[in-house]
């Protein structure tokens, strides 16, 4: 398959009538799949109403079919087509965080959305992205668009169009390059079908921010104990993993360096994931500084770029520093633990 590649300046006026945007929307209406940027990561979009289009998403990614997709919309009024009700707390969150990196789970109306998009569940996960290119494509398509991250399943999510091209060139109809994404980790997922909303996946909107608007929210047991099966899209299987095995290491930089040195004496090439504060502290085969520890948002925004960079470095094992689990740090640690398969060296 030929993959069309369009470059769009997301700062220009009248994006809605931009030829590249119209071409991408037209492909979506023809039930093809197209990758486009959002404020979190690049998404792989397809018509959420059509089984054929949704099947193409799963096939291109190699994603298990029992893993539901998030539905993306451009306007809140689209919700009424396929959602049974909008609870009061969900409405409060929509008003506060949409468009933005928050996915809300609702009870689904039967008969409209492809059952493949929701993996046959009675609920549906929905968000409104905060990116001019994404919104322009969604408005022109006029459809609810199912869009997981635009990467091969299990690999680090793409934060640049080049990452999408590396994984999916020749497998999808088009890629819209709108520059690097901002938040860098996927949206927070919150289930509003229960009386007390439950965070199923941490992301760009923290628990603390959510509670400012709707009071106490619970966290899915799977976030607190890996033995519990997760409920959120994108959380059921191993994700975000670089090619080389990744280990999280507790302890200070001296502890990590001793581990690096010992591993290298065995003839193994070692990579270290750290931050700007410690980038000169390690003697290893490859060191990647992922933002600033003093600003965890900067770590989140470069995390997947960091994990992908190790694939081109030739390292055979990767050791990563740990991060605080408060605020956006919870999302960072969640993704790192998934990428490492919960391998932690104490």
C-alpha positions as CSV (number, residue, x, y, z in Angstrom):
1,X,0.0,0.0,0.0
2,X,1.2,3.5,-0.8
3,X,1.1,5.8,2.2
4,X,0.5,9.4,1.5
5,X,2.6,11.8,3.6
6,X,1.3,15.4,4.2
7,X,3.1,18.2,6.1
8,X,0.9,20.8,7.8
9,X,1.9,23.9,9.6
10,X,-0.5,23.9,12.5
11,X,0.0,27.6,13.1
12,X,-1.6,28.7,9.8
13,X,-5.1,30.2,9.6
14,X,-8.0,28.4,7.9
15,X,-6.7,24.9,8.6
16,X,-10.3,23.6,8.0
17,X,-9.9,24.3,4.3
18,X,-6.3,23.2,4.0
19,X,-5.9,20.8,1.0
20,X,-4.0,18.2,3.0
21,X,-6.6,18.3,5.8
22,X,-9.4,17.7,3.2
23,X,-7.5,14.8,1.6
24,X,-7.0,13.1,5.0
25,X,-10.7,13.6,5.9
26,X,-11.7,12.2,2.5
27,X,-9.7,9.1,3.1
28,X,-11.4,8.6,6.5
29,X,-14.8,8.9,4.8
30,X,-13.7,6.2,2.4
31,X,-13.0,3.9,5.4
32,X,-9.2,4.2,5.1
33,X,-7.0,4.8,8.1
34,X,-4.9,7.9,8.6
35,X,-2.4,9.0,11.3
36,X,-2.5,12.5,12.6
37,X,-1.1,14.5,15.6
38,X,-2.9,15.2,18.8
39,X,-1.6,17.0,21.8
40,X,-0.6,13.7,23.5
41,X,0.8,11.4,20.8
42,X,0.0,10.7,17.1
43,X,-3.2,8.8,16.6
44,X,-4.2,6.2,14.0
45,X,-7.7,7.2,13.0
46,X,-10.5,5.3,11.3
47,X,-14.3,5.6,10.9
48,X,-15.7,4.3,14.3
49,X,-19.0,3.5,12.6
50,X,-17.5,1.0,10.1
51,X,-16.2,-2.5,10.9
52,X,-13.9,-2.5,7.9
53,X,-12.2,0.7,8.9
54,X,-11.8,-0.4,12.5
55,X,-10.4,-3.7,11.4
56,X,-7.8,-1.9,9.3
57,X,-6.6,-0.1,12.5
58,X,-6.1,-3.4,14.4
59,X,-4.4,-5.0,11.4
60,X,-2.0,-2.1,10.8
61,X,-1.0,-1.9,14.5
62,X,-1.0,-5.7,15.1
63,X,-3.3,-4.8,18.1
64,X,-5.3,-7.5,19.8
65,X,-9.0,-7.2,18.9
66,X,-10.2,-7.4,22.5
67,X,-8.4,-4.1,23.3
68,X,-11.0,-1.3,22.8
69,X,-10.3,2.0,21.1
70,X,-10.8,5.6,22.1
71,X,-13.3,7.5,20.0
72,X,-12.3,11.1,19.0
73,X,-14.8,13.8,18.4
74,X,-14.6,17.5,17.3
75,X,-17.8,18.7,19.1
76,X,-19.6,17.7,22.2
77,X,-22.9,17.4,20.4
78,X,-21.6,14.3,18.7
79,X,-21.8,12.5,22.0
80,X,-25.5,12.3,21.8
81,X,-25.3,10.0,18.8
82,X,-23.7,7.1,20.6
83,X,-23.8,7.8,24.4
84,X,-26.8,6.9,26.6
85,X,-26.3,9.6,29.1
86,X,-23.8,12.3,30.2
87,X,-23.5,12.1,34.0
88,X,-23.2,15.4,35.9
89,X,-19.6,14.8,36.9
90,X,-18.7,13.9,33.3
91,X,-20.2,17.1,32.1
92,X,-18.1,19.0,34.7
93,X,-15.0,17.3,33.4
94,X,-15.8,18.0,29.8
95,X,-16.4,21.7,30.5
96,X,-13.0,21.8,32.4
97,X,-10.7,19.7,30.2
98,X,-12.2,19.4,26.7
99,X,-10.6,19.8,24.3
100,X,-7.6,18.2,26.1
101,X,-5.9,15.0,27.2
102,X,-8.8,13.5,29.1
103,X,-10.8,10.4,27.9
104,X,-14.1,9.8,29.6
105,X,-15.9,6.5,29.6
106,X,-19.7,6.5,29.1
107,X,-22.5,4.0,28.7
108,X,-22.8,3.2,25.0
109,X,-26.0,3.4,22.9
110,X,-26.3,0.2,20.9
111,X,-26.4,0.0,17.2
112,X,-24.3,2.9,15.9
113,X,-20.6,2.4,16.7
114,X,-18.8,-0.6,15.4
115,X,-18.7,-3.3,18.1
116,X,-15.1,-3.9,17.0
117,X,-14.2,-0.3,18.1
118,X,-15.5,-0.9,21.6
119,X,-14.4,-4.6,21.8
120,X,-18.0,-5.6,22.3
121,X,-18.3,-3.7,25.6
122,X,-21.4,-1.8,26.8
123,X,-19.2,1.3,27.4
124,X,-17.3,3.6,25.1
125,X,-14.2,5.8,25.8
126,X,-14.4,9.3,24.2
127,X,-12.2,12.3,24.0
128,X,-11.8,15.6,22.2
129,X,-8.2,16.3,21.3
130,X,-6.6,19.7,21.8
131,X,-4.7,20.0,18.6
132,X,-5.6,22.2,15.6
133,X,-4.7,19.6,13.0
134,X,-6.6,16.8,14.7
135,X,-9.7,19.0,15.2
136,X,-9.6,20.2,11.6
137,X,-9.5,16.6,10.3
138,X,-12.3,15.5,12.7
139,X,-14.5,18.4,11.7
140,X,-14.0,17.8,8.0
141,X,-14.6,14.0,8.3
142,X,-17.8,14.6,10.3
143,X,-17.4,11.2,11.9
144,X,-16.6,9.8,15.3
145,X,-13.0,8.6,14.7
146,X,-11.5,5.6,16.5
147,X,-7.9,6.4,17.1
148,X,-5.3,4.5,19.2
149,X,-1.7,5.6,19.1
150,X,-0.2,5.3,15.6
151,X,2.5,2.8,16.4
152,X,3.1,-1.0,16.1
153,X,1.4,-2.5,19.1
154,X,3.7,-2.9,22.1
155,X,6.2,-0.3,20.9
156,X,6.8,3.2,22.2
157,X,4.0,5.6,21.2
158,X,4.8,8.1,18.4
159,X,5.4,11.7,19.3
160,X,6.6,12.7,15.8
161,X,5.4,11.8,12.3
162,X,8.8,10.1,11.7
163,X,8.0,7.6,14.4
164,X,4.7,6.7,12.7
165,X,6.5,6.3,9.4
166,X,9.1,4.0,11.0
167,X,6.3,1.7,12.2
168,X,3.4,2.0,9.7
169,X,4.7,3.2,6.3
170,X,3.1,1.0,3.7
171,X,0.5,-0.3,6.1
172,X,-1.9,2.7,6.2
173,X,-3.4,5.2,3.8
174,X,-1.8,8.4,5.1
175,X,0.3,10.3,7.7
176,X,-0.3,13.9,8.5
177,X,2.8,15.6,9.9
178,X,1.8,18.4,12.2
179,X,5.1,18.5,14.1
180,X,6.0,17.1,17.5
181,X,3.2,16.5,20.0
182,X,3.1,18.4,23.3
183,X,2.0,16.3,26.4
184,X,3.9,13.2,25.2
185,X,2.0,10.6,27.1
186,X,-1.5,9.4,26.3
187,X,-4.7,10.9,27.8
188,X,-5.9,10.2,31.3
189,X,-8.8,7.7,31.2
190,X,-11.6,8.1,33.7
191,X,-14.7,5.9,34.0
192,X,-17.8,8.1,34.8
193,X,-20.3,5.3,34.6
194,X,-19.9,4.7,38.4
195,X,-21.1,6.9,41.2
196,X,-17.5,7.7,42.1
197,X,-15.4,8.1,39.0
198,X,-12.4,5.8,38.6
199,X,-9.1,6.6,36.9
200,X,-8.3,3.7,34.7
201,X,-5.1,5.2,33.1
202,X,-3.0,8.1,34.4
203,X,-2.0,10.7,31.8
204,X,-1.8,14.4,31.1
205,X,-4.6,15.4,33.5
206,X,-3.6,14.4,37.0
207,X,-5.7,13.0,39.8
208,X,-5.2,16.2,41.7
209,X,-6.5,18.3,38.8
210,X,-9.6,16.1,38.4
211,X,-10.4,16.3,42.1
212,X,-10.4,20.1,41.9
213,X,-13.5,19.9,39.8
214,X,-15.4,16.8,40.9
215,X,-14.1,15.9,44.3
216,X,-12.7,12.5,45.2
217,X,-11.9,10.0,42.4
218,X,-10.8,6.4,42.8
219,X,-8.0,4.7,41.0
220,X,-8.3,1.3,39.3
221,X,-6.9,-1.5,41.4
222,X,-4.7,-2.4,38.4
223,X,-2.8,0.9,38.9
224,X,-2.1,0.0,42.5
225,X,-1.5,-3.7,42.1
226,X,-0.2,-5.3,38.8
227,X,-2.0,-8.6,39.6
228,X,-5.4,-7.0,38.8
229,X,-6.5,-6.9,35.2
230,X,-6.6,-3.3,33.8
231,X,-9.9,-2.0,32.3
232,X,-8.6,0.9,30.2
233,X,-7.8,1.0,26.5
234,X,-4.2,0.5,25.9
235,X,-3.4,-0.9,29.3
236,X,-4.2,-4.6,29.0
237,X,-1.0,-5.7,27.2
238,X,2.7,-4.9,27.4
239,X,3.3,-1.5,25.8
240,X,5.9,1.2,25.1
241,X,8.8,-1.3,25.1
242,X,12.1,-0.5,23.3
243,X,13.8,-3.4,21.5
244,X,16.4,-4.0,24.3
245,X,15.2,-5.2,27.7
246,X,14.5,-2.3,30.1
247,X,15.0,-2.4,33.8
248,X,14.0,0.3,36.4
249,X,16.6,0.7,39.1
250,X,16.0,2.0,42.6
251,X,18.8,3.9,44.3
252,X,21.0,6.8,43.5
253,X,23.2,7.4,40.4
254,X,26.2,5.8,42.0
255,X,24.2,2.6,42.5
256,X,23.1,2.6,38.9
257,X,26.6,3.3,37.7
258,X,27.9,0.3,39.6
259,X,25.3,-1.8,37.8
260,X,26.2,-0.4,34.5
261,X,29.9,-1.0,35.0
262,X,29.3,-4.6,36.1
263,X,27.1,-5.3,33.1
264,X,29.6,-3.8,30.6
265,X,32.5,-6.0,32.0
266,X,30.4,-8.9,30.7
267,X,30.7,-7.4,27.1
268,X,27.1,-6.1,27.1
269,X,26.4,-2.7,25.7
270,X,24.4,-0.6,28.2
271,X,22.1,2.3,27.8
272,X,20.9,4.6,30.7
273,X,17.7,6.6,30.8
274,X,18.2,9.7,33.0
275,X,17.5,13.4,33.1
276,X,19.4,16.6,32.3
277,X,20.5,16.8,36.0
278,X,22.4,13.5,35.7
279,X,23.3,13.2,32.0
280,X,27.1,13.6,32.8
281,X,27.0,11.3,35.8
282,X,27.1,8.0,33.8
283,X,29.8,6.2,31.9
284,X,27.8,3.9,29.5
285,X,27.5,3.1,25.9
286,X,24.5,5.4,25.4
287,X,22.9,7.9,27.8
288,X,19.6,9.7,27.1
289,X,18.6,12.7,29.1
290,X,14.8,12.8,29.2
291,X,13.8,16.3,30.3
292,X,14.4,17.7,33.7
293,X,13.7,15.9,37.0
294,X,12.7,19.3,38.4
295,X,10.0,19.5,35.7
296,X,8.2,16.2,35.2
297,X,6.1,17.5,32.4
298,X,9.3,17.8,30.4
299,X,10.1,14.2,31.1
300,X,6.6,13.1,30.0
301,X,6.9,15.1,26.7
302,X,10.2,13.3,25.7
303,X,9.7,9.9,27.3
304,X,8.7,8.0,24.1
305,X,11.3,9.8,22.1
306,X,13.8,8.6,24.7
307,X,12.6,5.0,24.5
308,X,12.7,4.9,20.7
309,X,16.2,6.5,20.7
310,X,17.6,3.3,22.3
311,X,16.5,1.3,19.3
312,X,19.0,3.1,17.2
313,X,21.9,3.1,19.7
314,X,22.9,-0.6,19.5
315,X,22.5,-1.1,23.3
316,X,21.6,-4.6,24.6
317,X,20.1,-3.6,27.9
318,X,18.7,-0.4,29.3
319,X,18.7,0.8,32.9
320,X,16.4,3.7,33.9
321,X,16.2,5.9,36.9
322,X,13.0,5.9,38.9
323,X,10.7,9.0,39.1
324,X,8.3,10.3,41.8
325,X,4.8,9.0,41.4
326,X,3.0,12.2,42.2
327,X,1.2,14.4,39.6
328,X,2.2,13.6,36.0
329,X,5.0,11.4,37.6
330,X,2.3,8.7,38.0
331,X,1.8,8.6,34.3
332,X,5.6,8.5,33.7
333,X,6.1,5.6,36.1
334,X,3.1,3.7,34.7
335,X,4.5,3.9,31.2
336,X,8.0,2.9,32.3
337,X,6.8,0.0,34.3
338,X,4.7,-1.2,31.3
339,X,7.7,-0.8,29.0
340,X,9.9,-2.7,31.4
341,X,7.4,-5.5,32.0
342,X,7.5,-4.5,35.7
343,X,11.2,-5.5,35.9
344,X,12.6,-3.5,38.8
345,X,16.1,-3.9,40.3
346,X,16.3,-2.9,43.9
